[in-house]
Amino acid sequence: MTIEVGSKLEGKVTGITHFGAFVELKPGVTGLVHISEIADSYVKDVSDHLKVHDIITVKVLSVDPGGKIGLSIRQAVDKPVAPRTPGTDRPFPRDRADGGQDRRFRQRGGGGQRSSFEDKVSRFLKDSEERMTSLRKNTEGKRGGRGARRY
């Protein structure tokens, strides 16, 4: 059995560290599953997901000439492909009460027009200027300068 990048193999967990788990693929050949490749969700502690002597399926990500083998558990799991909108590369809109529309683009009041980029920028600048003015007022008296008293 040769170990090639992209192949899926079964292995036995031989050790667990804070950064991943070591998996024995065949006698004398061990690879590492990094903590980021254990599950699709956040993994705080490897021991919550794996135990020593567990038999797992892994996908070979890399084979280093020095003998290091990078493995992944989460890429070894076949995930269903999301259906695509006909004629595009985008998935179908989510099944939501608003028909898949993002709340930012729902119709507003009378016109139902989307907010333009320029409107967003002008609102940002206005808010930013108000915040800067407030900061200037609060720090104006605290600055030391020529002739200021020192405590």
C-alpha positions in Angstrom: 0.0 0.0 0.0 1.5 3.3 -1.1 0.6 6.5 0.5 -0.4 9.1 -2.1 -1.8 12.6 -1.8 -5.6 12.5 -2.1 -6.1 8.9 -1.1 -8.4 7.9 1.8 -7.0 5.4 4.3 -8.0 3.9 7.6 -5.7 4.4 10.5 -5.4 4.0 14.3 -4.9 7.0 16.6 -1.6 6.5 18.4 -1.2 9.8 20.2 -3.0 13.0 21.0 -1.4 16.4 21.5 -2.7 19.9 22.0 -2.1 20.6 18.2 -3.5 17.4 16.7 -3.4 13.6 16.7 -0.9 11.1 15.4 -2.4 8.3 13.2 -0.6 5.1 12.3 -1.5 4.3 8.7 0.5 1.0 8.5 3.2 -0.4 10.8 6.0 2.1 11.0 4.2 4.9 9.0 2.6 7.6 11.1 0.9 10.9 10.0 -0.5 13.9 11.8 -4.0 15.2 11.7 -3.8 18.9 12.6 -6.4 20.2 15.1 -7.9 22.4 12.2 -8.5 19.2 10.1 -10.4 17.2 12.8 -13.9 18.6 12.4 -15.8 21.3 10.5 -16.7 23.0 13.8 -14.3 24.7 16.2 -12.1 22.1 18.1 -10.9 23.4 21.5 -9.6 20.1 22.7 -8.6 17.2 20.5 -9.5 14.7 23.3 -13.2 15.8 22.9 -13.2 14.3 19.4 -10.6 11.5 19.4 -9.3 8.9 21.8 -6.1 6.8 21.5 -6.8 3.4 19.7 -9.7 4.9 17.7 -9.9 3.6 14.1 -10.6 6.5 11.8 -10.7 7.3 8.0 -8.3 10.0 6.9 -7.4 11.7 3.7 -3.8 12.3 2.8 -3.1 16.0 2.3 0.6 16.0 1.9 3.7 13.7 1.9 6.9 15.4 2.8 10.2 14.0 1.4 11.4 13.9 5.0 8.7 11.5 5.9 6.0 13.8 7.4 2.5 13.0 6.3 -0.3 15.5 6.7 -3.8 14.1 7.2 -7.4 15.3 7.4 -10.5 13.7 9.0 -12.9 16.4 7.9 -11.9 16.2 4.2 -12.3 12.4 4.3 -16.0 12.8 5.0 -18.1 13.0 1.8 -20.4 16.0 2.0 -23.6 16.3 0.0 -23.3 18.9 -2.8 -25.6 21.9 -2.4 -28.1 22.3 -5.4 -27.2 25.1 -7.7 -29.4 27.8 -9.2 -29.8 26.9 -12.9 -27.4 28.8 -15.1 -25.2 30.1 -12.3 -22.6 28.9 -9.8 -24.6 30.1 -6.8 -26.6 27.8 -4.5 -30.3 28.2 -4.2 -31.5 30.9 -1.8 -32.0 29.7 1.7 -35.4 28.6 2.7 -36.4 31.6 4.8 -39.6 33.4 5.5 -38.4 36.4 3.4 -37.9 34.2 0.3 -34.1 34.1 0.5 -33.7 37.9 0.5 -31.1 39.3 2.8 -32.6 41.7 5.3 -30.3 44.6 4.0 -32.0 44.4 0.6 -35.6 44.1 1.6 -37.9 46.7 0.3 -38.0 49.8 2.4 -41.1 51.9 3.0 -42.3 53.6 -0.2 -39.7 53.2 -2.9 -38.4 49.7 -2.2 -34.9 50.8 -3.6 -31.7 49.4 -2.4 -29.2 51.6 -0.6 -26.5 52.6 -3.0 -22.8 52.5 -2.2 -22.5 56.3 -2.1 -25.3 56.4 0.5 -23.5 53.9 2.7 -20.2 55.8 2.4 -21.9 59.2 3.3 -23.5 57.6 6.3 -20.2 56.1 7.4 -18.4 59.4 7.0 -21.1 61.3 9.0 -20.9 58.8 11.8 -17.2 58.8 11.8 -17.0 62.6 11.9 -19.4 62.7 14.9 -17.2 60.2 16.7 -14.0 62.1 16.0 -15.6 65.3 17.2 -16.6 63.7 20.4 -13.1 62.3 20.9 -11.5 65.6 20.2 -13.7 67.3 22.8 -12.8 64.7 25.4 -9.0 64.8 24.8 -8.5 68.5 24.1 -7.9 69.5 27.8 -5.8 66.4 28.5 -3.0 67.2 26.1 0.2 68.7 27.5 1.8 71.5 25.6 4.0 74.6 26.1 3.4 76.1 29.4 1.1 73.4 30.7 1.2 72.5 34.3 2.8 69.2 35.2 1.7 67.2 38.1 
